[in-house]
Amino acid sequence: MDMVKLVKGNRTIERPKVDYENNIKIWETRGWELFVNKPKPEPKPEPKVDSEWQKPEEPKKPKSKKVK
């Protein structure tokens, strides 16, 4: 027996595939949709510093003009 996962917000339920296919419109009007496993985005690697001497470059602060 095939099972189907349904998602509504942060809730997930499992139902038999036959029941879901017979009542697709009812599930959709109640806000349920099929669970789709999306891959998580990979984090960006941080730039590595080659030696202890090198400091990571810091963004330059804009210089303010002195008021006379």
DOTORMAR-807103 format. One record per residue: residue number from 1; residue in one letter; x, y, z of N, C-alpha, C, O, CB in turn. Coordinates in Angstrom, 3 decimals. Glycine has a CB too. Layout:
BEGIN
+-----+----+----------+----------+----------+----------+----------+----------+----------+----------+----------+----------+----------+----------+----------+----------+----------+
|   i | aa |      n.u |      n.v |      n.w |     ca.u |     ca.v |     ca.w |      c.u |      c.v |      c.w |      o.u |      o.v |      o.w |     cb.u |     cb.v |     cb.w |
+-----+----+----------+----------+----------+----------+----------+----------+----------+----------+----------+----------+----------+----------+----------+----------+----------+
| NUM |  A |        X |        Y |        Z |        X |        Y |        Z |        X |        Y |        Z |        X |        Y |        Z |        X |        Y |        Z |
...
+-----+----+----------+----------+----------+----------+----------+----------+----------+----------+----------+----------+----------+----------+----------+----------+----------+
This chain:
BEGIN
+-----+----+----------+----------+----------+----------+----------+----------+----------+----------+----------+----------+----------+----------+----------+----------+----------+
|   i | aa |      n.u |      n.v |      n.w |     ca.u |     ca.v |     ca.w |      c.u |      c.v |      c.w |      o.u |      o.v |      o.w |     cb.u |     cb.v |     cb.w |
+-----+----+----------+----------+----------+----------+----------+----------+----------+----------+----------+----------+----------+----------+----------+----------+----------+
|   1 |  M |    0.841 |   -1.174 |    0.000 |    0.000 |    0.000 |    0.000 |    0.889 |    1.241 |    0.000 |    1.713 |    1.423 |    0.896 |   -0.959 |   -0.004 |    1.216 |
|   2 |  D |    0.718 |    2.084 |   -1.003 |    1.500 |    3.308 |   -1.121 |    0.914 |    4.387 |   -0.212 |   -0.302 |    4.542 |   -0.098 |    1.540 |    3.794 |   -2.589 |
|   3 |  M |    1.820 |    5.127 |    0.429 |    1.411 |    6.219 |    1.307 |    1.876 |    7.541 |    0.698 |    2.870 |    7.589 |   -0.027 |    1.991 |    6.031 |    2.745 |
|   4 |  V |    1.148 |    8.602 |    1.000 |    1.442 |    9.940 |    0.496 |    1.559 |   10.869 |    1.694 |    0.767 |   10.784 |    2.632 |    0.338 |   10.437 |   -0.505 |
|   5 |  K |    2.559 |   11.766 |    1.660 |    2.702 |   12.765 |    2.719 |    2.051 |   14.054 |    2.259 |    2.267 |   14.506 |    1.134 |    4.197 |   12.998 |    3.083 |
|   6 |  L |    1.246 |   14.645 |    3.142 |    0.575 |   15.913 |    2.867 |    1.066 |   16.955 |    3.860 |    1.322 |   16.643 |    5.024 |   -0.973 |   15.760 |    2.943 |
|   7 |  V |    1.197 |   18.198 |    3.396 |    1.735 |   19.270 |    4.225 |    0.762 |   20.437 |    4.239 |    0.198 |   20.812 |    3.211 |    3.121 |   19.723 |    3.714 |
|   8 |  K |    0.575 |   21.005 |    5.433 |   -0.223 |   22.221 |    5.604 |    0.491 |   23.050 |    6.664 |    0.435 |   22.735 |    7.853 |   -1.731 |   21.900 |    6.020 |
|   9 |  G |    1.163 |   24.114 |    6.224 |    1.947 |   24.922 |    7.162 |    3.128 |   24.106 |    7.658 |    3.955 |   23.654 |    6.866 |    1.075 |   25.405 |    8.356 |
|  10 |  N |    3.205 |   23.916 |    8.982 |    4.298 |   23.113 |    9.534 |    3.827 |   21.726 |    9.966 |    4.572 |   20.994 |   10.618 |    4.929 |   23.833 |   10.717 |
|  11 |  R |    2.586 |   21.357 |    9.605 |    2.047 |   20.042 |    9.948 |    2.189 |   19.094 |    8.760 |    2.029 |   19.504 |    7.610 |    0.563 |   20.152 |   10.379 |
|  12 |  T |    2.487 |   17.834 |    9.039 |    2.628 |   16.815 |    8.005 |    1.826 |   15.591 |    8.427 |    1.888 |   15.165 |    9.580 |    4.129 |   16.449 |    7.766 |
|  13 |  I |    1.062 |   15.021 |    7.471 |    0.312 |   13.799 |    7.735 |    0.556 |   12.808 |    6.608 |    0.956 |   13.195 |    5.511 |   -1.201 |   14.096 |    7.886 |
|  14 |  E |    0.315 |   11.529 |    6.880 |    0.432 |   10.493 |    5.860 |   -0.926 |    9.860 |    5.647 |   -1.644 |    9.554 |    6.599 |    1.480 |    9.425 |    6.259 |
|  15 |  R |   -1.268 |    9.668 |    4.379 |   -2.537 |    9.053 |    4.018 |   -2.285 |    8.067 |    2.886 |   -1.306 |    8.214 |    2.154 |   -3.594 |   10.127 |    3.605 |
|  16 |  P |   -3.141 |    7.070 |    2.726 |   -2.997 |    6.154 |    1.587 |   -3.159 |    6.910 |    0.265 |   -3.985 |    7.815 |    0.149 |   -4.035 |    5.008 |    1.677 |
|  17 |  K |   -2.364 |    6.525 |   -0.716 |   -2.370 |    7.212 |   -2.009 |   -3.738 |    7.127 |   -2.678 |   -4.165 |    8.080 |   -3.331 |   -1.302 |    6.619 |   -2.930 |
|  18 |  V |   -4.432 |    5.998 |   -2.523 |   -5.757 |    5.821 |   -3.128 |   -6.745 |    6.836 |   -2.562 |   -7.514 |    7.437 |   -3.313 |   -6.275 |    4.386 |   -2.893 |
|  19 |  D |   -6.730 |    7.034 |   -1.235 |   -7.629 |    8.006 |   -0.611 |   -7.335 |    9.421 |   -1.093 |   -8.252 |   10.204 |   -1.338 |   -7.512 |    7.939 |    0.913 |
|  20 |  Y |   -6.040 |    9.748 |   -1.229 |   -5.670 |   11.085 |   -1.683 |   -6.139 |   11.313 |   -3.121 |   -6.714 |   12.357 |   -3.430 |   -4.147 |   11.287 |   -1.577 |
|  21 |  E |   -5.895 |   10.342 |   -3.997 |   -6.270 |   10.510 |   -5.407 |   -7.782 |   10.648 |   -5.590 |   -8.233 |   11.375 |   -6.475 |   -5.760 |    9.329 |   -6.228 |
|  22 |  N |   -8.559 |    9.966 |   -4.770 |  -10.016 |   10.055 |   -4.874 |  -10.555 |   11.388 |   -4.346 |  -11.649 |   11.805 |   -4.727 |  -10.662 |    8.904 |   -4.115 |
|  23 |  N |   -9.808 |   12.051 |   -3.484 |  -10.292 |   13.276 |   -2.835 |   -9.331 |   14.448 |   -2.992 |   -9.194 |   15.255 |   -2.073 |  -10.532 |   13.019 |   -1.365 |
|  24 |  I |   -8.666 |   14.555 |   -4.135 |   -7.676 |   15.620 |   -4.336 |   -8.297 |   17.003 |   -4.139 |   -7.694 |   17.852 |   -3.483 |   -7.062 |   15.518 |   -5.741 |
|  25 |  K |   -9.479 |   17.246 |   -4.686 |  -10.106 |   18.572 |   -4.583 |  -10.413 |   18.929 |   -3.134 |  -10.239 |   20.078 |   -2.730 |  -11.394 |   18.623 |   -5.415 |
|  26 |  I |  -10.862 |   17.968 |   -2.358 |  -11.176 |   18.225 |   -0.944 |   -9.912 |   18.588 |   -0.177 |   -9.916 |   19.525 |    0.622 |  -11.854 |   16.994 |   -0.300 |
|  27 |  W |   -8.813 |   17.837 |   -0.418 |   -7.556 |   18.122 |    0.270 |   -7.050 |   19.516 |   -0.087 |   -6.571 |   20.249 |    0.778 |   -6.497 |   17.065 |   -0.082 |
|  28 |  E |   -7.158 |   19.880 |   -1.369 |   -6.662 |   21.194 |   -1.806 |   -7.502 |   22.337 |   -1.260 |   -6.955 |   23.385 |   -0.915 |   -6.636 |   21.266 |   -3.323 |
|  29 |  T |   -8.835 |   22.162 |   -1.171 |   -9.671 |   23.235 |   -0.623 |   -9.428 |   23.429 |    0.864 |   -9.623 |   24.523 |    1.393 |  -11.146 |   22.938 |   -0.869 |
|  30 |  R |   -9.006 |   22.373 |    1.534 |   -8.694 |   22.483 |    2.968 |   -7.275 |   22.978 |    3.216 |   -6.881 |   23.179 |    4.365 |   -8.886 |   21.138 |    3.650 |
|  31 |  G |   -6.502 |   23.176 |    2.144 |   -5.167 |   23.754 |    2.299 |   -4.034 |   22.746 |    2.338 |   -2.895 |   23.137 |    2.595 |   -5.125 |   24.556 |    3.530 |
|  32 |  W |   -4.288 |   21.479 |    2.098 |   -3.237 |   20.467 |    2.120 |   -2.636 |   20.330 |    0.729 |   -3.341 |   20.446 |   -0.273 |   -3.788 |   19.107 |    2.613 |
|  33 |  E |   -1.336 |   20.083 |    0.670 |   -0.670 |   19.836 |   -0.604 |    0.376 |   18.744 |   -0.424 |    0.795 |   18.453 |    0.697 |   -0.020 |   21.133 |   -1.151 |
|  34 |  L |    0.796 |   18.138 |   -1.537 |    1.771 |   17.058 |   -1.486 |    3.104 |   17.563 |   -0.948 |    3.523 |   18.685 |   -1.232 |    1.959 |   16.439 |   -2.873 |
|  35 |  F |    3.757 |   16.713 |   -0.167 |    5.077 |   17.021 |    0.383 |    6.118 |   16.865 |   -0.719 |    6.185 |   15.824 |   -1.373 |    5.410 |   16.098 |    1.597 |
|  36 |  V |    6.937 |   17.908 |   -0.924 |    8.012 |   17.867 |   -1.905 |    9.308 |   18.073 |   -1.142 |    9.490 |   19.090 |   -0.473 |    7.823 |   18.952 |   -3.036 |
|  37 |  N |   10.203 |   17.106 |   -1.246 |   11.471 |   17.186 |   -0.535 |   12.425 |   18.091 |   -1.303 |   12.987 |   17.687 |   -2.321 |   12.087 |   15.779 |   -0.341 |
|  38 |  K |   12.608 |   19.324 |   -0.812 |   13.490 |   20.287 |   -1.465 |   14.863 |   20.217 |   -0.804 |   14.954 |   20.134 |    0.421 |   12.903 |   21.733 |   -1.386 |
|  39 |  P |   15.936 |   20.250 |   -1.601 |   17.275 |   20.233 |   -1.004 |   17.553 |   21.559 |   -0.295 |   17.126 |   22.619 |   -0.752 |   18.353 |   19.963 |   -2.087 |
|  40 |  K |   18.267 |   21.487 |    0.814 |   18.610 |   22.696 |    1.558 |   19.748 |   23.423 |    0.839 |   20.640 |   22.778 |    0.287 |   19.011 |   22.351 |    3.027 |
|  41 |  P |   19.726 |   24.757 |    0.839 |   20.819 |   25.487 |    0.185 |   22.114 |   25.311 |    0.971 |   22.116 |   25.291 |    2.202 |   20.472 |   26.992 |    0.052 |
|  42 |  E |   23.220 |   25.182 |    0.228 |   24.512 |   24.997 |    0.870 |   25.030 |   26.344 |    1.367 |   24.889 |   27.352 |    0.673 |   25.524 |   24.345 |   -0.103 |
|  43 |  P |   25.633 |   26.375 |    2.570 |   26.165 |   27.643 |    3.075 |   27.395 |   28.055 |    2.273 |   28.150 |   27.211 |    1.789 |   26.515 |   27.531 |    4.576 |
|  44 |  K |   27.583 |   29.372 |    2.140 |   28.727 |   29.886 |    1.395 |   29.980 |   29.722 |    2.242 |   29.954 |   30.016 |    3.437 |   28.518 |   31.376 |    0.997 |
|  45 |  P |   31.082 |   29.255 |    1.647 |   32.320 |   29.112 |    2.425 |   32.915 |   30.474 |    2.757 |   32.861 |   31.404 |    1.953 |   33.346 |   28.265 |    1.655 |
|  46 |  E |   33.479 |   30.573 |    3.944 |   34.104 |   31.824 |    4.358 |   35.496 |   31.914 |    3.742 |   36.168 |   30.893 |    3.598 |   34.176 |   31.925 |    5.907 |
|  47 |  P |   35.943 |   33.118 |    3.376 |   37.295 |   33.249 |    2.810 |   38.336 |   32.916 |    3.876 |   38.214 |   33.313 |    5.035 |   37.529 |   34.686 |    2.255 |
|  48 |  K |   39.354 |   32.184 |    3.457 |   40.390 |   31.773 |    4.407 |   41.559 |   32.749 |    4.338 |   41.893 |   33.267 |    3.273 |   40.871 |   30.323 |    4.115 |
|  49 |  V |   42.170 |   32.987 |    5.487 |   43.344 |   33.851 |    5.573 |   44.556 |   32.935 |    5.485 |   44.626 |   31.931 |    6.194 |   43.354 |   34.716 |    6.905 |
|  50 |  D |   45.530 |   33.277 |    4.606 |   46.680 |   32.403 |    4.371 |   47.621 |   32.313 |    5.565 |   48.107 |   31.225 |    5.873 |   47.445 |   32.882 |    3.173 |
|  51 |  S |   47.886 |   33.395 |    6.230 |   48.805 |   33.357 |    7.361 |   48.259 |   34.213 |    8.502 |   47.239 |   34.889 |    8.369 |   50.212 |   33.844 |    6.941 |
|  52 |  E |   48.966 |   34.162 |    9.618 |   48.523 |   34.925 |   10.783 |   48.733 |   36.417 |   10.575 |   48.051 |   37.219 |   11.214 |   49.263 |   34.462 |   12.036 |
|  53 |  W |   49.646 |   36.814 |    9.708 |   49.946 |   38.218 |    9.504 |   48.815 |   38.930 |    8.810 |   48.476 |   40.067 |    9.136 |   51.213 |   38.373 |    8.714 |
|  54 |  Q |   48.233 |   38.240 |    7.840 |   47.205 |   38.894 |    7.056 |   45.926 |   39.033 |    7.869 |   45.423 |   38.075 |    8.456 |   46.938 |   38.118 |    5.767 |
|  55 |  K |   45.434 |   40.226 |    7.880 |   44.158 |   40.465 |    8.536 |   43.100 |   40.520 |    7.444 |   43.362 |   41.012 |    6.347 |   44.179 |   41.786 |    9.393 |
|  56 |  P |   41.930 |   40.027 |    7.736 |   40.881 |   40.145 |    6.716 |   40.572 |   41.612 |    6.449 |   40.548 |   42.433 |    7.366 |   39.598 |   39.398 |    7.157 |
|  57 |  E |   40.341 |   41.922 |    5.196 |   40.080 |   43.304 |    4.831 |   38.733 |   43.748 |    5.379 |   37.713 |   43.083 |    5.200 |   40.126 |   43.479 |    3.310 |
|  58 |  E |   38.760 |   44.886 |    6.048 |   37.542 |   45.443 |    6.609 |   37.031 |   46.526 |    5.670 |   37.826 |   47.233 |    5.052 |   37.784 |   46.009 |    8.038 |
|  59 |  P |   35.738 |   46.661 |    5.557 |   35.222 |   47.726 |    4.690 |   35.616 |   49.100 |    5.236 |   35.602 |   49.334 |    6.445 |   33.682 |   47.623 |    4.558 |
|  60 |  K |   35.966 |   50.000 |    4.317 |   36.395 |   51.335 |    4.724 |   35.183 |   52.159 |    5.124 |   34.126 |   52.104 |    4.494 |   37.179 |   52.036 |    3.590 |
|  61 |  K |   35.374 |   52.930 |    6.200 |   34.305 |   53.806 |    6.663 |   34.379 |   55.120 |    5.893 |   35.470 |   55.635 |    5.649 |   34.405 |   54.053 |    8.198 |
|  62 |  P |   33.244 |   55.657 |    5.516 |   33.281 |   56.947 |    4.815 |   33.747 |   58.042 |    5.764 |   33.369 |   58.087 |    6.934 |   31.889 |   57.298 |    4.231 |
|  63 |  K |   34.587 |   58.931 |    5.217 |   35.090 |   60.025 |    6.033 |   34.059 |   61.137 |    6.061 |   33.473 |   61.501 |    5.041 |   36.443 |   60.544 |    5.498 |
|  64 |  S |   33.859 |   61.660 |    7.248 |   32.900 |   62.758 |    7.362 |   33.645 |   64.098 |    7.282 |   34.794 |   64.208 |    7.709 |   32.093 |   62.652 |    8.694 |
|  65 |  K |   32.992 |   65.077 |    6.747 |   33.592 |   66.405 |    6.616 |   33.397 |   67.168 |    7.905 |   32.339 |   67.094 |    8.530 |   32.982 |   67.182 |    5.428 |
|  66 |  K |   34.418 |   67.900 |    8.299 |   34.336 |   68.714 |    9.512 |   33.571 |   69.996 |    9.207 |   33.753 |   70.616 |    8.159 |   35.755 |   69.039 |   10.065 |
|  67 |  V |   32.739 |   70.365 |   10.118 |   31.976 |   71.600 |    9.990 |   32.719 |   72.707 |   10.704 |   33.093 |   72.554 |   11.866 |   30.544 |   71.441 |   10.559 |
|  68 |  K |   32.947 |   73.861 |    9.998 |   33.678 |   74.975 |   10.613 |   32.781 |   75.923 |   11.323 |   33.250 |   76.910 |   11.889 |   34.457 |   75.720 |    9.592 |
+-----+----+----------+----------+----------+----------+----------+----------+----------+----------+----------+----------+----------+----------+----------+----------+----------+
